[in-house]
Amino acid sequence: MSTMDVATFSVYYGGNWVTSEDEEDAYIGGEVKMLVCKPEEFYTKLGSELGEAFYGKKVSYNYPYEDSKERKLLCERDSSFKKMCDGARWVKFVNVYLIDSEGDEEIGAEPCEEELRVERNVANFIDEDDDEQFDYHNTPPNSDDEGREEDEVKYVRCKRGSGVFKMNQVFDSLDEFKEALVDYALKGGWNIKQNRWGKDKCEAICGVEDSETPCKWRIYCAFEEPVGKFMVKTFEHEHSCTKDGYCKILKSRVIAKLFLDDIRSDPDFKPRTIEENILKNWNLVATIDKCRKGKKIALEIIQKEHEEQFYRLRDYKAELLRSNPESTVELNTVLDDDGSEIFHRFYVCFANLRKQWCTWCRPIFGLDGCFLKSTLKGQLLAAVGRDANNGMYPFAWAIVDVENEDNWTWFIQNIKKDCKNLQDGQGYTVISDRQKGLINAVDRELPKIEHRMCARHIYGNLKKLFPNSSEMKGLFWSVAESCILSEYEANLDRVKAYDIRLFEAIMQRNPANCSLAFCTPTASCIDVHNNISESFNNAIDPSRYYPMVEMLEIIRRRAMQRIEARKKKAEDHKGRFTKRATAFIAEEQTKLKFTKYVSGSSDGRCEVLDCGKSVSLHMGMRTCACRKWEMSGLPCRHALRIINKKKLNYEDYTSEWYSNAKQNHIYSSSIEPVNGLRFWKNSGSVIKPPPALVEEIQNTKGRKPKPKRKKARHESPTKKASRKKRIMHCGRCGEAGHNVTKCKNPVSEKNKSKKKTPIADGLDSLTQTQTTQDQEE
């Protein structure tokens, strides 16, 4: 093993974290073990060294140069493990801490599966806090309320995922025992099977078929009345067989549970891939039929999860309104024929996000929709604003069945109710794609708003029409980013001279809707694309694979984490203006070599030469003939030439929309915390998913059936044509009662002109030969 590939891990285990009066964390007690291995093999090495002591532990780590409070949670098969491996290759030394995870659980309940999936999805955005190790389940020492703990009988419990069995081990249910059987089989690659089961008992034996020397491995678990739990009563732990690479307990339902998260994230996860992963991870062989049935069962489980979460939508709405007063949460349903409620659409706009956007953000936002990628299809609509650093600031989103004019109208109407200043759109700007329903909804609800069309979508369509046009990209974007009318017309002439077909294709799409030459400067934004909304769609992409409530919770949690992270960045930033605004000005500074100062007057009017062309400015009104200064709110290169000439400060001529103080105000308030699913008050109402969403899952359960042949009008729709009462006619002589194969008659005059079959030709020659022989006789 090369020393360049390995790292040293100092593993602390058997102790716990203690916080001193100075709020310093220290790992007290336990032992230390040094491991030297490749970072990717850390978990394998750790499991082989510590054995049973490793299972059920929470693992965290930090580097030697980091403080103990900077330790990060480490999970196998997670992005945190990849980050640790990348750091270990450079640092070559990592401190790893193991603590008992049982102290993290709350009294009386374990985290539900939905909350665990949400937590795994958002784990990359926050640092996990260290939980206290006090065990609330045990009676404190010297307590008179209950008997002494040492007088109670201790029973061994199986640690989930360990795959370790012992005599007198107890389980809460037979399902828990069966899960432990699967863990045991997968961990060791053993072939075991159940041979006895019932309501209160279960027995498993070795599944290797060897009649000469049958394996003695056996385990028997049954209900123990005095304990009130299921207990292992018989256990022969040694195998005398040889592993055959199969496992009879690895059935379709077990495979479904093993790959449930993978199929949930990717409904097109192939059975062949499942088969390969089982062989790779556990060195076991599973048939393709088992894998195919396992995927089908997994899809049914996922569909059931989606339906169950639709049932809790009304409870989720009540919890959001309780925890975030003055927020808007709207749930629309329609009545089915049997009187049951069917989901229609769901809208969320948190009060703090709405207030911050209306007060501190520029009057511009993007509207866009994206597909949900789970088995229950639908659309997510979102309104995304811009912060002072030109970053995305989503303030409202909704779930609908389809992206059409009716749903967009409903979504915009809700935004108008929440943002009172929006009214008819006067003084605001919206950017969107050319979705017909969206355009009609904006025209109806916001008639006075400036509506910019996304130039990137137009360019994408043109690229499909002209895939081999190398200069098309530069020509198109020069038209879209033209700030004045004369520049816009000149760039169009360049396109026309380059390719008349490209010019006609651009004009058909009305480029005036996506060119800055026809936009007003009220938004202080020079964007002619809707990439800010596309960035939001990409940021929430992992959540779009999850059920309804989980997806909405992940979006909410990520919004909170984004606010917290940007708040810290704004507080740490020392400049007066944000980083992107400063970078824009720095880019314009590099173009000063093309400009030259000409003259200036006392009232602020100045003149600058740009590549030999005269450009006039007004420093007091912050305007320039190129319109770039007023459109963006940031000084252009012509203004910077005057600022440098007169030794002024460019910050005094930059719009306050980009100030770091504005950024601090935007992220000074966040969404209020929301309780988890098990704390919600159950309303008892049932909301069903819409049929249009449910039928989508049917396409993933099997192959598409072949279409049946359309039958003619004279054919029976259900029965085959019968030969009874049909009169047979010969195709050679035309007589009834026989066919061509048995015909001895000459060909009729009617059939002579028709093309003869090989059979008929053979019969003709046979008949002629027979006639000749008769004549000779």
KADADA-V757266 format. One record per residue. PSI is psi as a letter, one per 30 degrees, with the letter a starting at -180 (none if undefined). BURIAL is b if it has 9 or more other C-alpha atoms within 8 Angstrom, else e. D_FIRST is the distance of its C-alpha to the first C-alpha in Angstrom with 1 decimal. Layout:
BEGIN
PSI&BURIAL&D_FIRST / PSI&BURIAL&D_FIRST
END
This chain:
BEGIN
k&e&0.0 / k&e&3.8 / f&e&6.5 / f&e&8.6 / f&e&7.4 / l&b&7.8 / l&b&11.3 / k&b&13.5 / k&b&16.2 / j&b&19.4 / j&b&21.1 / k&b&24.9 / l&b&26.7 / f&b&30.1 / a&b&32.0 / l&b&33.7 / k&b&34.7 / k&e&38.0 / k&b&39.9 / l&e&42.0 / f&e&45.4 / g&e&43.9 / h&e&42.0 / k&e&38.7 / k&b&36.0 / k&b&34.3 / j&e&32.1 / k&e&34.1 / a&e&33.3 / a&b&30.4 / l&e&27.2 / k&e&23.9 / k&e&20.4 / k&e&17.2 / k&b&14.1 / j&e&10.6 / l&b&8.8 / k&b&8.8 / e&b&12.5 / f&e&13.3 / g&e&12.4 / e&b&14.5 / e&e&17.6 / e&e&16.1 / e&b&14.5 / e&b&17.8 / e&b&20.0 / f&e&18.5 / e&e&18.8 / f&e&22.2 / b&b&23.7 / f&e&27.2 / f&e&27.3 / f&b&25.2 / k&b&27.6 / g&b&30.4 / k&b&29.0 / k&b&29.2 / k&b&26.0 / l&b&26.3 / l&b&24.1 / l&b&24.7 / l&b&23.0 / e&e&23.9 / g&e&26.5 / l&e&28.3 / l&e&31.1 / f&e&31.1 / f&e&33.5 / g&e&31.1 / k&b&28.7 / k&b&28.1 / k&b&28.1 / k&b&24.9 / k&e&25.3 / k&e&22.9 / h&e&23.5 / l&e&25.4 / f&e&25.3 / e&b&24.8 / e&b&21.3 / e&e&20.5 / e&e&22.0 / e&b&20.0 / e&b&16.7 / e&e&18.0 / e&b&19.1 / e&b&16.0 / f&b&14.1 / e&e&16.9 / e&e&17.9 / g&b&14.6 / k&b&16.8 / k&b&18.9 / k&b&21.7 / k&b&22.3 / k&b&25.6 / k&b&26.9 / l&b&30.6 / k&b&32.9 / f&b&33.9 / f&e&37.2 / f&b&38.9 / f&e&38.6 / l&b&41.0 / l&e&44.6 / k&e&47.4 / f&e&48.5 / k&e&46.3 / l&e&42.8 / k&e&41.9 / l&e&43.1 / e&e&40.8 / e&e&42.3 / e&b&41.6 / e&b&38.0 / e&b&37.5 / e&b&39.2 / e&e&37.1 / e&e&33.8 / e&b&35.1 / g&b&36.1 / f&b&33.3 / f&e&31.7 / f&e&34.9 / l&e&35.4 / k&e&33.7 / k&e&34.1 / k&e&36.4 / k&e&35.6 / l&e&38.1 / l&e&39.9 / g&b&39.0 / k&e&42.6 / j&e&43.2 / f&e&46.6 / f&e&46.8 / k&e&47.4 / k&e&50.6 / l&e&50.4 / l&e&51.0 / g&e&54.6 / k&e&55.9 / f&e&59.2 / e&e&58.9 / l&e&56.8 / l&e&56.0 / k&e&53.5 / e&e&49.9 / f&e&49.3 / f&e&52.3 / k&e&50.8 / k&e&49.0 / k&e&45.3 / k&e&43.8 / k&e&40.1 / k&e&39.1 / k&b&36.3 / k&b&33.8 / k&e&33.5 / f&e&30.2 / e&b&29.1 / h&b&30.3 / k&b&31.4 / k&e&34.9 / l&e&37.0 / k&e&40.6 / g&b&43.2 / k&b&40.8 / k&b&43.1 / k&b&43.0 / f&e&45.5 / l&e&46.0 / f&b&45.1 / e&e&43.3 / e&b&40.9 / e&b&40.4 / e&e&39.8 / e&e&37.1 / e&b&35.4 / e&b&35.7 / e&b&33.9 / e&b&31.1 / e&b&30.9 / e&b&30.8 / e&b&28.2 / e&e&25.8 / f&e&26.0 / h&b&27.0 / l&b&30.3 / j&b&33.5 / l&b&36.3 / l&b&39.7 / k&b&42.7 / f&e&45.7 / k&e&48.1 / l&b&48.7 / a&e&51.6 / f&e&52.6 / g&b&51.7 / l&b&49.2 / k&b&46.1 / k&b&44.5 / k&b&41.3 / l&b&40.4 / k&b&37.7 / g&b&38.1 / k&b&36.8 / j&e&40.0 / j&e&40.2 / f&e&43.8 / e&e&43.2 / i&e&40.9 / k&b&41.1 / k&b&38.4 / g&b&39.8 / k&b&37.7 / k&b&40.2 / k&b&40.8 / k&b&44.2 / k&b&45.0 / l&b&48.6 / k&b&50.6 / j&b&51.6 / e&e&54.9 / e&e&54.9 / e&e&51.5 / g&e&52.2 / l&b&48.8 / k&b&47.0 / k&b&45.4 / j&b&43.2 / f&b&45.6 / k&b&43.9 / j&b&40.3 / j&e&38.9 / f&e&35.2 / k&e&33.9 / k&e&33.3 / g&e&34.4 / l&e&33.7 / k&e&30.8 / k&b&29.4 / g&e&31.1 / g&b&29.3 / l&b&32.5 / j&b&33.9 / f&b&37.6 / f&b&37.6 / i&b&35.6 / l&b&38.8 / e&b&39.8 / e&b&40.6 / e&b&37.3 / e&b&35.5 / e&b&37.8 / e&e&36.8 / e&e&33.0 / g&b&33.3 / e&b&36.3 / e&e&34.6 / e&e&33.1 / e&b&36.5 / e&b&38.2 / e&b&36.2 / j&b&36.6 / f&b&39.7 / g&e&38.7 / k&b&35.5 / k&e&35.7 / e&b&35.9 / e&e&33.6 / e&e&30.9 / e&b&31.5 / e&b&31.1 / e&e&27.8 / e&e&26.5 / e&b&27.7 / e&b&25.8 / e&e&22.6 / e&e&22.8 / g&b&24.5 / h&b&24.3 / l&b&28.1 / k&b&30.6 / k&b&33.5 / l&e&36.3 / f&b&37.2 / e&e&40.6 / e&b&39.1 / e&b&37.0 / e&b&40.0 / e&b&42.2 / e&b&39.5 / e&b&39.5 / e&b&43.3 / e&b&43.4 / e&b&41.0 / e&b&43.3 / e&e&46.3 / e&e&44.6 / e&b&43.9 / e&b&47.4 / e&e&48.7 / e&b&46.7 / e&b&48.3 / e&b&51.7 / e&e&51.3 / f&b&50.3 / e&b&53.3 / f&b&55.3 / g&b&54.1 / e&b&54.8 / e&b&58.1 / e&b&56.5 / e&b&53.8 / e&b&56.6 / e&e&58.4 / e&b&55.4 / e&b&54.8 / e&b&58.4 / e&e&58.5 / f&b&55.4 / i&b&56.3 / l&e&60.1 / g&e&61.8 / l&b&59.0 / j&b&59.9 / j&b&58.4 / k&e&60.3 / j&b&59.9 / k&e&62.1 / l&b&62.8 / l&e&65.3 / k&b&67.2 / l&e&66.7 / e&e&69.6 / g&e&69.2 / f&e&69.2 / l&b&65.5 / k&b&63.6 / k&b&61.1 / k&b&58.7 / e&b&59.7 / l&b&57.9 / k&b&56.4 / k&b&56.6 / k&b&55.0 / j&b&55.9 / k&b&55.0 / e&b&57.6 / e&b&55.5 / e&b&53.8 / e&b&57.2 / e&e&58.7 / e&b&56.0 / e&b&56.1 / f&b&59.9 / e&e&60.2 / f&b&57.4 / l&b&55.9 / l&b&57.4 / h&b&59.8 / k&b&57.5 / l&b&55.4 / k&b&53.8 / k&b&54.5 / l&b&52.1 / l&b&51.2 / l&e&48.0 / k&b&47.4 / k&b&46.0 / g&b&43.1 / a&b&43.5 / f&b&45.5 / j&b&48.6 / l&b&49.3 / a&b&51.2 / k&b&51.2 / j&b&50.2 / k&b&52.6 / k&b&51.8 / j&b&53.6 / k&b&51.3 / a&b&52.6 / k&b&51.2 / a&b&50.4 / f&b&51.1 / g&b&47.7 / g&e&48.4 / l&e&46.0 / k&b&46.8 / i&b&48.9 / k&b&49.7 / f&b&52.8 / k&b&53.9 / l&b&52.5 / l&b&53.8 / k&b&53.0 / l&b&55.4 / e&b&55.7 / l&e&56.2 / j&b&56.4 / a&e&60.1 / e&b&63.1 / e&e&64.2 / e&b&60.8 / e&b&60.4 / e&b&64.0 / e&e&63.3 / e&b&60.1 / e&b&61.9 / e&b&64.9 / e&e&62.7 / e&b&61.2 / e&b&64.7 / e&e&65.7 / e&b&62.8 / j&b&63.0 / e&e&66.8 / f&e&66.7 / e&b&65.5 / c&b&68.8 / g&b&69.6 / g&b&66.7 / k&b&68.8 / g&b&66.6 / l&b&63.3 / k&b&60.9 / k&b&58.9 / k&b&56.2 / l&b&55.5 / a&b&55.0 / h&e&58.0 / k&e&58.0 / e&e&61.7 / e&b&62.0 / e&b&60.4 / e&b&62.6 / e&b&65.7 / e&b&64.8 / e&b&64.2 / e&e&67.5 / e&e&69.4 / f&b&67.9 / i&b&67.2 / f&b&69.8 / g&e&69.7 / k&b&66.0 / j&b&64.3 / j&b&62.1 / k&b&59.5 / k&b&57.9 / j&b&54.2 / f&b&53.9 / e&e&50.3 / e&e&51.6 / e&b&54.4 / e&b&51.9 / e&e&49.7 / e&e&52.8 / e&b&53.8 / e&e&50.4 / e&e&50.9 / e&e&54.3 / i&e&53.2 / f&e&49.6 / g&e&49.9 / j&e&51.7 / e&e&49.4 / g&e&51.8 / e&e&52.8 / e&e&50.3 / e&e&51.6 / e&b&55.2 / e&b&55.0 / f&e&53.4 / e&b&55.8 / e&b&58.6 / e&b&57.0 / g&b&56.3 / k&b&59.8 / f&b&61.4 / l&b&64.9 / e&b&67.2 / e&e&67.8 / e&b&64.0 / e&b&63.6 / e&e&66.3 / e&e&65.1 / e&b&61.6 / e&b&63.2 / e&e&65.2 / e&b&62.0 / e&b&60.6 / e&b&63.9 / f&e&63.9 / e&e&60.3 / j&e&60.9 / e&b&64.0 / e&e&62.2 / e&b&59.6 / e&b&62.4 / e&e&64.3 / e&b&61.2 / e&b&60.6 / e&e&64.3 / f&e&64.3 / g&e&61.8 / i&e&63.9 / f&b&61.6 / f&e&63.9 / f&b&62.3 / g&b&58.9 / k&b&60.0 / f&b&60.3 / f&b&63.6 / g&b&65.2 / l&e&63.4 / l&e&64.8 / g&b&63.2 / f&e&63.6 / f&b&60.0 / h&b&58.6 / k&e&55.9 / g&b&55.3 / k&e&53.1 / g&b&54.5 / l&b&51.6 / h&b&50.6 / f&e&46.9 / e&b&47.2 / e&b&48.0 / e&b&45.3 / e&b&42.8 / e&b&44.1 / e&b&43.8 / e&e&40.1 / e&e&39.5 / g&b&41.0 / e&e&39.4 / e&b&37.2 / f&b&40.3 / f&b&42.3 / f&b&40.5 / l&b&41.8 / l&b&45.2 / e&b&48.1 / e&b&48.0 / e&b&44.3 / e&b&44.3 / e&b&47.1 / e&b&45.4 / e&b&42.1 / e&b&44.2 / e&b&46.1 / e&b&43.0 / e&b&41.3 / e&b&44.5 / e&b&44.6 / e&b&41.0 / e&b&41.8 / e&b&44.9 / e&b&43.1 / e&e&40.4 / f&b&42.9 / e&b&45.2 / e&e&42.7 / e&e&42.0 / e&b&45.7 / e&e&46.2 / f&e&43.5 / k&e&44.8 / f&e&47.1 / l&e&48.9 / e&e&52.3 / l&b&51.1 / l&b&48.0 / e&e&45.0 / e&e&45.9 / e&b&49.5 / e&b&48.5 / e&e&46.2 / e&b&49.0 / e&b&51.4 / e&e&48.8 / e&e&48.5 / e&b&52.3 / e&b&52.4 / f&e&50.6 / g&b&53.6 / f&b&56.2 / f&e&56.4 / f&e&58.2 / l&b&60.9 / k&b&63.8 / k&b&66.2 / d&e&69.8 / l&e&72.0 / l&e&72.4 / l&e&75.2 / f&e&76.0 / g&e&75.7 / f&b&72.0 / k&b&72.5 / l&b&70.4 / k&b&69.7 / k&b&66.5 / k&b&65.9 / j&b&62.8 / h&e&62.3 / f&e&66.1 / k&e&67.0 / k&e&68.9 / k&b&67.5 / k&b&69.5 / l&b&68.1 / j&b&69.6 / e&b&67.6 / e&e&69.6 / f&e&69.3 / h&b&65.6 / l&b&66.4 / k&b&65.6 / f&e&67.0 / f&e&63.5 / g&b&63.3 / e&b&59.6 / e&b&60.4 / e&b&62.5 / e&b&60.3 / f&b&57.1 / g&b&58.5 / k&b&56.4 / k&b&58.1 / a&b&57.8 / f&b&57.5 / e&b&61.3 / e&b&61.6 / e&b&58.8 / e&b&60.8 / e&b&63.9 / e&b&61.8 / e&e&60.3 / e&e&63.7 / g&e&65.4 / h&e&62.5 / l&e&62.3 / k&e&59.4 / f&b&57.8 / f&e&57.0 / f&e&60.8 / g&b&61.0 / k&b&58.1 / k&e&58.8 / f&e&58.2 / f&b&56.5 / g&b&53.3 / k&b&53.6 / f&b&50.9 / e&e&53.7 / e&b&54.4 / e&b&50.7 / e&b&50.9 / e&b&54.0 / e&b&52.5 / g&b&49.5 / f&e&51.6 / k&b&52.2 / a&b&50.0 / k&b&50.5 / k&e&51.5 / k&e&49.2 / k&e&49.8 / l&e&49.6 / l&e&47.4 / e&b&48.7 / f&e&49.7 / f&e&52.0 / k&b&54.0 / k&e&57.6 / j&e&58.1 / f&e&61.1 / f&e&61.3 / k&e&61.8 / k&b&60.0 / k&b&59.0 / k&b&57.9 / l&b&55.7 / k&b&57.7 / e&e&58.1 / f&e&56.8 / e&b&53.5 / e&b&53.2 / f&e&54.0 / e&b&50.8 / f&b&48.6 / f&e&50.6 / f&b&49.1 / f&b&45.5 / f&e&46.5 / a&e&47.1 / l&e&48.1 / k&e&51.2 / k&e&54.2 / k&e&56.0 / k&e&59.4 / l&e&62.4 / k&e&65.0 / k&e&68.0 / l&e&71.1 / l&e&74.4 / e&e&77.4 / f&e&79.1 / l&e&76.1 / k&b&75.6 / f&e&72.8 / f&e&71.8 / l&e&73.3 / l&e&72.9 / k&e&76.0 / k&e&78.3 / f&e&79.9 / k&e&83.0 / g&e&86.3 / k&e&84.9 / k&e&87.1 / k&e&85.3 / k&b&86.6 / k&b&85.9 / f&e&84.2 / e&b&86.1 / f&b&89.7 / f&e&89.6 / l&e&91.3 / l&e&90.2 / f&e&89.0 / l&b&86.5 / a&b&83.6 / e&b&82.7 / f&e&81.2 / g&e&84.6 / k&b&87.0 / g&e&89.6 / l&e&91.7 / l&e&91.7 / k&e&89.9 / l&b&91.9 / f&e&93.0 / e&e&91.1 / g&b&87.7 / e&e&88.3 / f&e&87.0 / l&e&83.7 / k&e&80.6 / k&e&80.6 / l&e&77.7 / e&e&76.6 / e&e&78.0 / e&b&81.4 / e&b&81.5 / e&e&80.9 / e&b&83.6 / e&b&86.0 / e&e&85.6 / e&e&85.9 / e&b&89.1 / e&e&90.6 / e&e&89.9 / e&e&91.5 / e&e&94.6 / e&e&95.0 / e&e&94.9 / e&e&97.5 / e&e&99.8 / e&e&99.6 / none&e&100.5
END
